[in-house]
């Protein structure tokens, strides 16, 4: 039963948090310091009281008692001399002694007003002196001067005994006062020793308390935190199976448990990630094989299919030139369809090849003056610009690190589309602007053409997506898709501005430097699937 209570007590103590330990420790320390402080204050007050009593009462009382003795002796000496000689000058010490006696007795009564024994001694001295004065001092002093006093001779023995009683009373009084003075000094010395012990105890307790606080912080907080930090560094070093041992107060134990729970969750996630990485490695290998096959297909499309397509186009055109007009009208129409289909197929294959080369063949980054790149693109489009009588203006354009060929393709597609999709009978007006926005440059290409409906704002950037028939507007539907690929390859975005109503406004952003992209070797090393662009 006792063992269970002890274990329960230990569990209760171990469940205390750092705050509880600090509160209990500080409360106990403050209570002890308060008790010692009260004791020290009482000692200081008592020492001051004894010292004040010694300085203001006991010592002055002894001094006054000595002066009183001197005043009494002066009276006896003066009366005795006057009685023997009858000289009036001897009465001066007697009268002065009486005055001093009155003052000294009054002073002693004032000093010893709280001391009943001392007041009794004062009364005894005064009574003895009054008895001497009544029988000896007063009558002798009252005798006529000029001749020795007969009364002094008659009462000499009685006077001696009376003044001896005065001497005895004065001696007792002084002995009592000196004893009180000695006792007060002893009490003062004892109290000062006790005071010094109390303050030494306070100082020692403060030192012990500081040591306990330091040791408690070291054992209860510093060491658990250091162990926790060591274990965390082991885990950071890669040993994720190393468990976190909970030590210290309850809150630090909870923190250790939370970190260990996080470690176990991390181990689980790493295991899941490792499995996913293995699957990605397998998928990467499959993608590499697939990309190799796609490259082979692209090679066939760019070389082997071009030759038979050129033959079909050439012989179809020869057939049209030789037999055009000799066959019926339907045959001529069929020949035109064949020639047009072959030409469009060749154009489509060339456009696809250009689209696949973005980021692979054309990937030489250097400082590119976009203004000069735009001028070169306008020169390439000069024929269509002249035919449409288009007016093209642009703001000062920056110099960025990019691929010069891709920038030319970007401007050529955007300006070419703006010229192509113009309104009949209206002079095309196209403006290019550039504005710096934080870390990016935002460009806009604005025209007054036929515009793009908001519901088709995203569709136009999808490859082969056309909003018009080939009879209305020529093209393969790959131009804006290529623009999107070029812009994203250079770390930007492209979109149609839906707020612009009078024509079309294409906005896109470009970074001052394109983002670094991992090569095939880095992709294979990281376990991420890599997609090799086809050519």
Residue pairs with C-beta under 8 A, 6 or more apart in sequence:
14 250
15 250
16 24
16 249
16 250
17 249
17 250
17 251
18 220
18 221
18 248
18 249
18 251
18 252
19 251
20 249
21 216
21 220
21 249
25 212
25 213
25 216
29 209
32 205
33 202
33 205
33 206
33 209
36 198
36 201
36 202
36 205
37 202
39 198
40 195
40 198
40 199
40 202
43 191
43 194
43 195
43 198
44 195
46 191
47 188
47 191
47 192
47 195
50 184
50 187
50 188
50 191
51 188
53 184
54 181
54 184
54 185
54 188
57 111
57 112
58 177
58 180
58 181
58 184
59 181
60 107
60 111
61 108
61 111
61 112
61 118
61 177
61 180
61 181
62 174
62 177
62 178
62 181
64 104
64 107
64 108
64 111
65 104
65 108
65 170
65 173
65 174
65 177
66 174
67 100
67 104
68 100
68 101
68 104
68 105
68 108
68 125
68 170
69 170
69 174
70 100
71 96
71 97
71 98
71 100
71 101
71 104
72 97
72 101
72 125
72 129
72 166
72 170
73 97
74 93
74 94
74 96
74 97
74 100
75 93
75 94
75 97
75 98
75 101
75 129
75 133
75 137
76 132
76 137
76 163
76 166
77 93
78 90
78 91
78 92
78 93
78 94
78 95
78 97
79 90
79 94
79 136
79 137
79 140
79 141
79 152
80 152
80 159
81 87
81 90
82 88
82 90
82 91
82 94
82 140
82 141
82 143
82 145
82 149
82 152
83 140
83 143
83 148
83 149
83 151
83 152
83 153
84 148
84 149
84 152
85 148
86 143
86 144
86 145
86 146
86 147
86 148
86 149
87 145
88 145
91 141
94 137
94 141
101 129
105 122
105 125
105 126
108 118
108 122
109 119
109 122
111 118
112 118
112 119
112 122
113 119
115 180
117 176
118 173
118 176
118 177
118 180
121 169
121 172
121 173
121 176
121 177
122 173
124 169
124 172
124 173
125 166
125 169
125 170
125 173
127 169
128 162
128 165
128 166
128 168
128 169
129 166
129 169
131 162
131 165
132 159
132 162
132 163
132 165
132 166
135 155
135 158
135 159
135 162
136 152
136 155
136 158
136 159
136 162
136 163
139 151
139 155
140 149
140 151
140 152
140 155
143 149
143 151
143 152
152 159
220 248
220 249
221 248
221 249
221 252
223 247
223 248
224 247
224 248
224 249
224 252
224 256
225 248
225 252
227 245
227 247
228 244
228 247
228 252
228 255
228 256
228 259
231 242
231 243
231 244
231 245
232 244
232 259
234 242
235 242
235 244
235 263
240 263
240 266
240 267
240 270
241 267
242 263
243 260
243 263
244 256
244 257
244 259
244 260
244 263
245 256
246 252
246 253
246 254
246 256
246 257
246 260
247 253
247 256
248 256
277 527
280 527
280 528
280 529
281 527
283 529
284 523
284 524
284 527
284 528
284 529
284 530
287 529
287 530
287 531
288 524
288 530
288 532
291 530
291 531
291 532
291 534
292 532
294 532
294 534
295 532
295 534
295 535
297 534
298 353
298 356
298 534
298 535
299 535
301 349
301 352
301 353
302 349
302 353
302 535
305 349
306 346
306 349
309 342
309 345
309 346
309 349
310 346
312 338
312 342
313 339
313 342
313 343
313 346
316 335
316 338
316 339
316 342
317 339
319 335
320 332
320 335
320 336
320 339
323 331
323 335
324 332
324 335
325 332
344 470
344 476
347 476
348 476
351 476
351 478
351 482
352 478
353 535
354 409
354 482
355 463
355 478
355 481
355 482
355 485
356 533
356 534
356 535
357 533
357 535
358 406
358 409
358 482
358 485
358 486
358 489
358 533
359 485
359 489
359 517
359 533
360 533
360 535
361 535
362 403
362 405
362 406
362 409
363 403
364 403
364 404
364 405
365 401
365 402
365 403
365 513
365 514
366 401
366 402
366 403
366 404
367 399
367 400
367 401
368 399
368 400
368 401
368 402
368 403
368 404
368 407
369 397
369 399
370 397
370 398
370 399
370 400
370 407
370 411
370 434
371 394
371 396
371 397
373 404
373 407
373 408
373 411
374 394
374 397
374 411
374 415
374 432
376 408
377 408
377 411
377 412
377 415
378 385
378 392
378 411
378 415
380 408
380 412
381 412
381 415
381 416
381 419
384 416
384 419
384 420
385 392
385 419
388 419
388 422
388 428
389 427
389 428
390 418
390 419
390 422
390 427
390 428
390 429
390 430
391 427
391 428
391 429
391 430
392 415
392 430
392 431
392 432
393 429
393 430
393 431
393 432
394 431
394 432
394 433
395 431
395 432
395 433
395 434
396 434
397 432
397 434
397 443
398 434
398 436
398 441
400 441
400 490
400 510
400 511
400 512
400 513
401 512
401 513
401 514
402 490
402 510
402 514
403 490
406 486
406 489
406 490
407 486
409 482
409 486
410 483
410 486
410 487
413 479
413 480
413 482
413 483
414 445
414 483
414 506
415 430
415 445
416 479
417 479
417 480
418 428
418 430
418 445
418 447
418 449
418 504
419 428
419 430
420 473
420 474
420 475
421 447
421 449
421 450
421 473
421 504
422 428
422 447
422 448
422 449
422 450
423 448
423 449
423 450
426 448
428 447
428 448
428 449
429 447
429 448
430 445
430 446
430 447
431 444
431 445
431 446
431 447
432 443
432 444
432 445
432 446
433 443
433 444
433 446
434 441
434 442
434 443
435 441
435 442
436 442
437 509
439 511
439 512
440 491
440 492
440 509
440 510
440 511
440 512
441 509
441 510
441 511
441 512
442 507
442 508
442 509
443 507
443 508
443 509
443 510
444 497
444 505
444 506
444 507
445 505
445 506
446 500
446 503
446 504
446 505
447 503
447 504
447 505
448 502
448 503
449 503
449 504
450 503
450 504
451 500
451 501
451 502
451 503
451 504
452 460
452 467
452 496
452 504
454 498
456 467
457 495
457 496
457 498
459 465
459 467
460 467
460 480
460 496
461 480
461 481
461 483
461 484
461 494
462 481
463 477
463 478
463 481
464 476
464 477
464 478
464 481
465 477
465 481
466 475
466 477
483 494
483 506
483 508
484 494
487 493
487 494
487 508
487 509
487 510
488 494
489 514
490 510
490 511
490 514
491 510
491 511
491 513
491 514
491 515
492 508
492 509
492 510
492 511
493 508
493 509
494 506
494 507
494 508
494 509
495 506
495 507
495 508
496 504
496 505
496 506
496 507
497 505
497 506
497 507
518 526
520 530
520 532
523 529
523 530
524 530
